[in-house]
Amino acid sequence: MNPANYLVLSALLFTIGAVGVLLRRNAIVVFMCVELMLNAANLTLVTFSRINGTLDGQIIAFFVMVVAAAEVVIGLAVILTIFRTRRSASVDDVNLLKY
């Protein structure tokens, strides 16, 4: 496979994620789109690492996955708290939690 194919796939995944973040109002869908964008960035890092013949991109992608896992834990807890409070997972309801 040509590395350009991986980069095109990565750009497509990132675009789908960005459109989802900008257009959707459900917090869980927005959260999944952010994860899709992170995975697209990981694919790009690994592709360039493979092109250059080093492991630097793969190591950085591993750290991005670790941070994404921590983000999932905290993000789902926040979404669950908002859902319990407002009975909705809409992004528009987040500003209602202010004092």
C-alpha positions, 0 to 999 in steps of 0.5 A, a space after each residue: 500500500 502507498 502511504 498516500 492512501 493512509 494519509 487520505 484515509 486519515 484526512 477523511 476520518 478527521 474531516 468526518 470527525 470535525 463535521 460531527 463536532 460542528 454539526 451535532 448537539 448530542 454530547 456523546 456523538 460529539 465525544 465520539 467525533 473527537 475520538 475519531 479525530 484523535 485516531 485520524 491524527 494517530 494514523 497520520 503519526 504512524 504513517 509518517 513514522 513508517 515513511 521515515 523508518 523511525 519509531 518516534 511517531 508510533 511512540 507519540 501515537 501511544 501517548 495520544 492513546 493514553 491521553 485519549 483513554 483518560 479523556 474518555 473516563 473524565 468525559 463520560 463522567 461529566 456527560 453522565 452527570 449532566 444527563 442525571 441533572 438535566 435528563 438530556 445529553 445535549 451540548 446546549 444544556 451544559 451552560 445551564 449548570 453554571 451558578 
